[in-house]
Amino acid sequence: MKRTEWLQETLQAGMPAFYTWYRKDGGTRSYTWVKNRLQEVR
């Protein structure tokens, strides 16, 4: 799976679910920052 395909699936699955995983994995950026970076790749 290509990176862009993974990001599109992530956004379709629900950004809040992805952000929850991101924070649990040690991510420190804000929800808005993460959402905007993911949308830039689309």
PDB file with one MODEL, atoms N, CA, C and O in Angstrom:
MODEL        1
ATOM      1  N   MET A   1       0.850  -1.183   0.000  1.00  0.00           N
ATOM      2  CA  MET A   1       0.000   0.000   0.000  1.00  0.00           C
ATOM      3  C   MET A   1       0.890   1.239   0.000  1.00  0.00           C
ATOM      4  O   MET A   1       1.836   1.340   0.781  1.00  0.00           O
ATOM      5  N   LYS A   2       0.576   2.167  -0.878  1.00  0.00           N
ATOM      6  CA  LYS A   2       1.328   3.416  -0.951  1.00  0.00           C
ATOM      7  C   LYS A   2       0.971   4.309   0.223  1.00  0.00           C
ATOM      8  O   LYS A   2      -0.102   4.189   0.814  1.00  0.00           O
ATOM      9  N   ARG A   3       1.880   5.198   0.545  1.00  0.00           N
ATOM     10  CA  ARG A   3       1.674   6.125   1.663  1.00  0.00           C
ATOM     11  C   ARG A   3       0.408   6.948   1.488  1.00  0.00           C
ATOM     12  O   ARG A   3      -0.361   7.124   2.433  1.00  0.00           O
ATOM     13  N   THR A   4       0.195   7.452   0.277  1.00  0.00           N
ATOM     14  CA  THR A   4      -0.989   8.285   0.051  1.00  0.00           C
ATOM     15  C   THR A   4      -2.275   7.481   0.203  1.00  0.00           C
ATOM     16  O   THR A   4      -3.275   7.996   0.703  1.00  0.00           O
ATOM     17  N   GLU A   5      -2.252   6.216  -0.228  1.00  0.00           N
ATOM     18  CA  GLU A   5      -3.435   5.370  -0.064  1.00  0.00           C
ATOM     19  C   GLU A   5      -3.724   5.147   1.416  1.00  0.00           C
ATOM     20  O   GLU A   5      -4.876   5.184   1.851  1.00  0.00           O
ATOM     21  N   TRP A   6      -2.660   4.914   2.183  1.00  0.00           N
ATOM     22  CA  TRP A   6      -2.825   4.710   3.624  1.00  0.00           C
ATOM     23  C   TRP A   6      -3.403   5.960   4.276  1.00  0.00           C
ATOM     24  O   TRP A   6      -4.291   5.865   5.122  1.00  0.00           O
ATOM     25  N   LEU A   7      -2.909   7.121   3.890  1.00  0.00           N
ATOM     26  CA  LEU A   7      -3.404   8.366   4.476  1.00  0.00           C
ATOM     27  C   LEU A   7      -4.863   8.599   4.108  1.00  0.00           C
ATOM     28  O   LEU A   7      -5.647   9.042   4.948  1.00  0.00           O
ATOM     29  N   GLN A   8      -5.235   8.310   2.877  1.00  0.00           N
ATOM     30  CA  GLN A   8      -6.629   8.480   2.460  1.00  0.00           C
ATOM     31  C   GLN A   8      -7.539   7.545   3.250  1.00  0.00           C
ATOM     32  O   GLN A   8      -8.615   7.949   3.690  1.00  0.00           O
ATOM     33  N   GLU A   9      -7.113   6.306   3.430  1.00  0.00           N
ATOM     34  CA  GLU A   9      -7.913   5.363   4.216  1.00  0.00           C
ATOM     35  C   GLU A   9      -8.022   5.813   5.666  1.00  0.00           C
ATOM     36  O   GLU A   9      -9.070   5.661   6.295  1.00  0.00           O
ATOM     37  N   THR A  10      -6.946   6.364   6.186  1.00  0.00           N
ATOM     38  CA  THR A  10      -6.946   6.852   7.561  1.00  0.00           C
ATOM     39  C   THR A  10      -7.960   7.969   7.731  1.00  0.00           C
ATOM     40  O   THR A  10      -8.724   7.982   8.696  1.00  0.00           O
ATOM     41  N   LEU A  11      -7.966   8.897   6.802  1.00  0.00           N
ATOM     42  CA  LEU A  11      -8.905  10.006   6.884  1.00  0.00           C
ATOM     43  C   LEU A  11     -10.341   9.525   6.717  1.00  0.00           C
ATOM     44  O   LEU A  11     -11.247  10.032   7.378  1.00  0.00           O
ATOM     45  N   GLN A  12     -10.552   8.558   5.843  1.00  0.00           N
ATOM     46  CA  GLN A  12     -11.892   8.026   5.648  1.00  0.00           C
ATOM     47  C   GLN A  12     -12.359   7.254   6.878  1.00  0.00           C
ATOM     48  O   GLN A  12     -13.545   7.270   7.210  1.00  0.00           O
ATOM     49  N   ALA A  13     -11.435   6.584   7.551  1.00  0.00           N
ATOM     50  CA  ALA A  13     -11.778   5.805   8.744  1.00  0.00           C
ATOM     51  C   ALA A  13     -12.141   6.719   9.910  1.00  0.00           C
ATOM     52  O   ALA A  13     -12.872   6.319  10.817  1.00  0.00           O
ATOM     53  N   GLY A  14     -11.639   7.921   9.884  1.00  0.00           N
ATOM     54  CA  GLY A  14     -11.972   8.871  10.930  1.00  0.00           C
ATOM     55  C   GLY A  14     -10.739   9.482  11.560  1.00  0.00           C
ATOM     56  O   GLY A  14      -9.949   8.803  12.216  1.00  0.00           O
ATOM     57  N   MET A  15     -10.597  10.742  11.353  1.00  0.00           N
ATOM     58  CA  MET A  15      -9.454  11.459  11.896  1.00  0.00           C
ATOM     59  C   MET A  15      -9.371  11.344  13.418  1.00  0.00           C
ATOM     60  O   MET A  15      -8.269  11.164  13.937  1.00  0.00           O
ATOM     61  N   PRO A  16     -10.482  11.438  14.161  1.00  0.00           N
ATOM     62  CA  PRO A  16     -10.368  11.320  15.623  1.00  0.00           C
ATOM     63  C   PRO A  16      -9.755   9.988  16.071  1.00  0.00           C
ATOM     64  O   PRO A  16      -8.983   9.952  17.029  1.00  0.00           O
ATOM     65  N   ALA A  17     -10.096   8.903  15.385  1.00  0.00           N
ATOM     66  CA  ALA A  17      -9.525   7.600  15.732  1.00  0.00           C
ATOM     67  C   ALA A  17      -8.028   7.583  15.454  1.00  0.00           C
ATOM     68  O   ALA A  17      -7.253   7.058  16.253  1.00  0.00           O
ATOM     69  N   PHE A  18      -7.623   8.148  14.333  1.00  0.00           N
ATOM     70  CA  PHE A  18      -6.203   8.214  14.018  1.00  0.00           C
ATOM     71  C   PHE A  18      -5.468   9.063  15.045  1.00  0.00           C
ATOM     72  O   PHE A  18      -4.386   8.692  15.500  1.00  0.00           O
ATOM     73  N   TYR A  19      -6.047  10.191  15.408  1.00  0.00           N
ATOM     74  CA  TYR A  19      -5.378  11.086  16.349  1.00  0.00           C
ATOM     75  C   TYR A  19      -5.225  10.420  17.721  1.00  0.00           C
ATOM     76  O   TYR A  19      -4.210  10.610  18.391  1.00  0.00           O
ATOM     77  N   THR A  20      -6.212   9.654  18.132  1.00  0.00           N
ATOM     78  CA  THR A  20      -6.120   8.928  19.398  1.00  0.00           C
ATOM     79  C   THR A  20      -4.934   7.963  19.354  1.00  0.00           C
ATOM     80  O   THR A  20      -4.153   7.884  20.302  1.00  0.00           O
ATOM     81  N   TRP A  21      -4.809   7.235  18.250  1.00  0.00           N
ATOM     82  CA  TRP A  21      -3.673   6.322  18.090  1.00  0.00           C
ATOM     83  C   TRP A  21      -2.362   7.097  18.103  1.00  0.00           C
ATOM     84  O   TRP A  21      -1.403   6.692  18.761  1.00  0.00           O
ATOM     85  N   TYR A  22      -2.320   8.202  17.381  1.00  0.00           N
ATOM     86  CA  TYR A  22      -1.120   9.034  17.286  1.00  0.00           C
ATOM     87  C   TYR A  22      -0.661   9.497  18.665  1.00  0.00           C
ATOM     88  O   TYR A  22       0.529   9.423  18.972  1.00  0.00           O
ATOM     89  N   ARG A  23      -1.571   9.967  19.489  1.00  0.00           N
ATOM     90  CA  ARG A  23      -1.222  10.443  20.833  1.00  0.00           C
ATOM     91  C   ARG A  23      -0.734   9.295  21.717  1.00  0.00           C
ATOM     92  O   ARG A  23       0.231   9.451  22.465  1.00  0.00           O
ATOM     93  N   LYS A  24      -1.394   8.156  21.631  1.00  0.00           N
ATOM     94  CA  LYS A  24      -0.974   6.995  22.424  1.00  0.00           C
ATOM     95  C   LYS A  24       0.408   6.506  22.008  1.00  0.00           C
ATOM     96  O   LYS A  24       1.144   5.939  22.816  1.00  0.00           O
ATOM     97  N   ASP A  25       0.755   6.728  20.744  1.00  0.00           N
ATOM     98  CA  ASP A  25       2.050   6.306  20.226  1.00  0.00           C
ATOM     99  C   ASP A  25       3.145   7.336  20.537  1.00  0.00           C
ATOM    100  O   ASP A  25       4.293   7.166  20.127  1.00  0.00           O
ATOM    101  N   GLY A  26       2.792   8.387  21.251  1.00  0.00           N
ATOM    102  CA  GLY A  26       3.788   9.370  21.667  1.00  0.00           C
ATOM    103  C   GLY A  26       3.774  10.674  20.887  1.00  0.00           C
ATOM    104  O   GLY A  26       4.627  11.533  21.106  1.00  0.00           O
ATOM    105  N   GLY A  27       2.817  10.832  19.981  1.00  0.00           N
ATOM    106  CA  GLY A  27       2.728  12.069  19.196  1.00  0.00           C
ATOM    107  C   GLY A  27       2.409  13.261  20.082  1.00  0.00           C
ATOM    108  O   GLY A  27       1.635  13.147  21.033  1.00  0.00           O
ATOM    109  N   THR A  28       2.999  14.393  19.772  1.00  0.00           N
ATOM    110  CA  THR A  28       2.811  15.580  20.609  1.00  0.00           C
ATOM    111  C   THR A  28       2.171  16.759  19.882  1.00  0.00           C
ATOM    112  O   THR A  28       1.870  17.778  20.503  1.00  0.00           O
ATOM    113  N   ARG A  29       1.963  16.632  18.587  1.00  0.00           N
ATOM    114  CA  ARG A  29       1.359  17.737  17.830  1.00  0.00           C
ATOM    115  C   ARG A  29      -0.127  17.854  18.110  1.00  0.00           C
ATOM    116  O   ARG A  29      -0.758  16.906  18.577  1.00  0.00           O
ATOM    117  N   SER A  30      -0.683  19.026  17.820  1.00  0.00           N
ATOM    118  CA  SER A  30      -2.112  19.264  18.041  1.00  0.00           C
ATOM    119  C   SER A  30      -2.947  18.537  16.993  1.00  0.00           C
ATOM    120  O   SER A  30      -2.455  18.159  15.930  1.00  0.00           O
ATOM    121  N   TYR A  31      -4.208  18.353  17.319  1.00  0.00           N
ATOM    122  CA  TYR A  31      -5.154  17.701  16.406  1.00  0.00           C
ATOM    123  C   TYR A  31      -5.187  18.430  15.067  1.00  0.00           C
ATOM    124  O   TYR A  31      -5.126  17.800  14.011  1.00  0.00           O
ATOM    125  N   THR A  32      -5.285  19.766  15.112  1.00  0.00           N
ATOM    126  CA  THR A  32      -5.371  20.572  13.885  1.00  0.00           C
ATOM    127  C   THR A  32      -4.108  20.429  13.050  1.00  0.00           C
ATOM    128  O   THR A  32      -4.189  20.327  11.826  1.00  0.00           O
ATOM    129  N   TRP A  33      -2.950  20.421  13.684  1.00  0.00           N
ATOM    130  CA  TRP A  33      -1.692  20.288  12.956  1.00  0.00           C
ATOM    131  C   TRP A  33      -1.655  18.956  12.216  1.00  0.00           C
ATOM    132  O   TRP A  33      -1.320  18.908  11.032  1.00  0.00           O
ATOM    133  N   VAL A  34      -1.997  17.882  12.908  1.00  0.00           N
ATOM    134  CA  VAL A  34      -1.978  16.548  12.303  1.00  0.00           C
ATOM    135  C   VAL A  34      -2.978  16.479  11.157  1.00  0.00           C
ATOM    136  O   VAL A  34      -2.649  15.982  10.080  1.00  0.00           O
ATOM    137  N   LYS A  35      -4.189  16.971  11.373  1.00  0.00           N
ATOM    138  CA  LYS A  35      -5.216  16.948  10.334  1.00  0.00           C
ATOM    139  C   LYS A  35      -4.762  17.704   9.093  1.00  0.00           C
ATOM    140  O   LYS A  35      -4.921  17.214   7.975  1.00  0.00           O
ATOM    141  N   ASN A  36      -4.206  18.874   9.277  1.00  0.00           N
ATOM    142  CA  ASN A  36      -3.749  19.683   8.139  1.00  0.00           C
ATOM    143  C   ASN A  36      -2.610  19.004   7.372  1.00  0.00           C
ATOM    144  O   ASN A  36      -2.583  19.044   6.142  1.00  0.00           O
ATOM    145  N   ARG A  37      -1.662  18.376   8.097  1.00  0.00           N
ATOM    146  CA  ARG A  37      -0.567  17.687   7.405  1.00  0.00           C
ATOM    147  C   ARG A  37      -1.095  16.512   6.589  1.00  0.00           C
ATOM    148  O   ARG A  37      -0.647  16.289   5.465  1.00  0.00           O
ATOM    149  N   LEU A  38      -2.036  15.763   7.140  1.00  0.00           N
ATOM    150  CA  LEU A  38      -2.604  14.635   6.405  1.00  0.00           C
ATOM    151  C   LEU A  38      -3.343  15.113   5.162  1.00  0.00           C
ATOM    152  O   LEU A  38      -3.259  14.486   4.106  1.00  0.00           O
ATOM    153  N   GLN A  39      -4.060  16.213   5.285  1.00  0.00           N
ATOM    154  CA  GLN A  39      -4.819  16.721   4.151  1.00  0.00           C
ATOM    155  C   GLN A  39      -3.910  17.268   3.048  1.00  0.00           C
ATOM    156  O   GLN A  39      -4.281  17.246   1.874  1.00  0.00           O
ATOM    157  N   GLU A  40      -2.724  17.758   3.414  1.00  0.00           N
ATOM    158  CA  GLU A  40      -1.779  18.248   2.418  1.00  0.00           C
ATOM    159  C   GLU A  40      -1.314  17.134   1.479  1.00  0.00           C
ATOM    160  O   GLU A  40      -1.004  17.382   0.314  1.00  0.00           O
ATOM    161  N   VAL A  41      -1.269  15.914   1.995  1.00  0.00           N
ATOM    162  CA  VAL A  41      -0.754  14.786   1.233  1.00  0.00           C
ATOM    163  C   VAL A  41      -1.810  14.236   0.284  1.00  0.00           C
ATOM    164  O   VAL A  41      -1.471  13.584  -0.704  1.00  0.00           O
ATOM    165  N   ARG A  42      -3.066  14.483   0.563  1.00  0.00           N
ATOM    166  CA  ARG A  42      -4.155  13.950  -0.259  1.00  0.00           C
ATOM    167  C   ARG A  42      -4.075  14.346  -1.696  1.00  0.00           C
ATOM    168  O   ARG A  42      -4.933  13.962  -2.491  1.00  0.00           O
TER     169      ARG A  42
ENDMDL
END
